[in-house]
Amino acid sequence: MQLLRAGPSPFVRKVLVTLHETGQVHEVEQIDVAASPVEPDTRLTSANPVGKIPALIRSDGPTLYDSRVICRYLDHRAKAGLYPEDRLWDTLTLEATADGMMDAAVLMVYEARFRPADMVYAPWVEGQWAKVSRSLDAVETRWMSHLAGRLDMGHIAIGCALAYLDFRHAERGWRTGRDALADWFDRFAKRQSMIETAP
């Protein structure tokens, strides 16, 4: 298998952490591609017509794309139980919450990187951060009991989202007023899978 990846993408990291946690990291060749929304790499667009990373090229089936699809496939392949049936909908919802935070955080970076400075729309940037902030509050108030349980994809996704906030938006201070989540992340970040995949 080949994993198309680019830079410090939190979505790629989610797949990489999953590969480590399921013992499959040595079965996948990692290939760096350009994932610019304005000039995407043809190797990427031929694998994923949307032109987004990650994409997992398989020899026994079509290329898989979107980190949620890839992670679900890798979990199924390894029979790792990262999508446990007894709390499946909670796990999927927490993963979706994390992915929403990552989407918004990445778009904030794109707004500054791909628009001329005089075209950056500050209210739109703040609107993206508001999505992140509401999601952080929801995890702090509703999801800590889930995060205290056995590792599943919700944990991995939230861990990668918070790590990306530290990496790209540290000045926003996401930990303020969210002590339980900050404590959880400090512990989660010490997992070998997180250490091995740090940007």
N, C-alpha and C positions, 0 to 999 in steps of 0.2 A: 504494500500500500504506500501511497505517496500523499503527504499532507502539504497543500499549498498554503503558505503563510506569509505574513509581512509584518515587520516591525514589532512593536510591543502591543499588538492588538489584544484586548481582553478576551475577545471571542476565541482567538487562537489559543490563548493561555488556558482557557477553560477546557479546550480539547486536550492540550498537553498535560494538564493536571489529571484529567481523566485517564489518559494513556498511562501515566505513572501509577495512579491509584489502582488501575486494573492490570498492571503488569504487561502492558503491550507496547511500551515506548520503543523497544528495540525492533519492533515489527514494522515500523513506519519510517520511511525516508522523508525528511523535512526539506521542502524546496521553497526558497524565498522568491517571491514575486512582487511586482509593484501593484498596489491596490488603490491607486489614486482614483477618486471618483470622476476625474476629468480626463485622465489618460491611463486607463487600466491596461495591465499586461495582457497580451493576447493569449499567453499560456493560461491565464486565469479565466478570461472570458470564454475560451474554448471548453473549459471544464465546468464553469458556472456562468450561464448567460447573464446573470445579474451583475457579475463582476465583483463579487464580494468574497472576502476570506472569512473563515477557512473553507477549503474544499478538499475532500478526501477521495482520491482516485483509487479505485479498486480494480483488480484484475478479473474478478468474478461477477461484476455487475456495474451499473452506471455510477458515475461520480456522485457522491453525496455532498450536499452543501447546506449551510446554516448549522451553526454550532449545536443547536438542540437536536437536529437530526443526527449529526455525526456522533454526539455523545450518547444518544439513545442506542445507536448502532453498536458503538464500542462496548457499552454496558451489556447489550444482548450477546455480543460475540464472546465476551469474557465471562458471562453469567455472574457478574459482580454484585448485582442487587442494588445498584445505585438509584433505581426507580422502584422502590418496594411497593408491592401491591397494597399493603395495609395502610399506607399513607401516600398513595400515588398522586392524588389530586393536590394535596398540600405540597408535595415535592415539586410538581409541575408548576404550581402557582408561584412558589418561591423562586424557582428557576426563571420564570417569566418576569418576575419583579426585578431580579438581578439583571436580566438581559435588557429590560427597559432602562435601567440606570446606565448600563454600559452604552446603549444606543444614544441616550441623551448626552452623556459625557463625551463620546466620540464626536458627535455633531458639534459640540462646543469647540473642540479642537479644530474640526474642519472649517468652521466659520472663520476662525482666525487665520488658518493656513491657506485656504483656497480662495478667499475673497480679498480684493484690494482693501486696504485699511479704511478707506472712506466709504466702503459699502458694508462694513460689518454692522449688523443691526443689534445693538446692545439689548433692547427689550426681548428679542428672540433668544439671545444667549441666556438671559436671566430666566426666561420661560423654560428653557431646557434644564437649568439648574433647579428650578422649582419642582420639576418631575423627580429629579434625583432626591431632593430634600424630603418630599412627601413620601417617597419610597423608603428612605432611611428611617423616617419616623414610624412608618408602618412596620418595618422589621423590628425596630426597637420595642414597639408596644404590643405587637401581635405574634411575632415569630421566634422569640428567644427560646421558648420551650421546645420548638422544633429543632432549632440549632443546637440545643443541649443534647439531642438524641444521636443515634448512630449515623455515621456519615452517609449522605446521599447526594444526589445532584444539586439539591438546593444549597447545601453547604458549599460545594465547589463553586457554584455560580456566584453566590454572595461573596465568597472569599475573593474571587477574581475581580468582581465589581469594586469591592472596597480597595483592593490593591491598585486598581487603575485610578481610582480617585486620589489615592496617595501619590501616584506617579505623575498624573497630569494636572490635578486640581488641588494640590496640597494646601494652597493658600485659602481655599474655601473652608477648611477646618471642619470636615464632616463629623468628627468625633464630638464636637461641642454639644452637650446636652444628651448625648447618646452613650452613656458610660457602659451599659451592658453590652451593646454591640461592639464598642471599641475594645472591651476586655476580651470578648469572644474572638475578635479578629486577631488580636495580639497573640492569642494561643494558636489559632488556625494557621497563621502565617509561618509558624515554626514547623509545620508539617514538611517532610522531605520533598513532597511533590510541589509545594509552593516555593521552597528554596531552590529546587532544580530548575524551575521555570521563571524565575524572576527576570524582568527585563534589564 
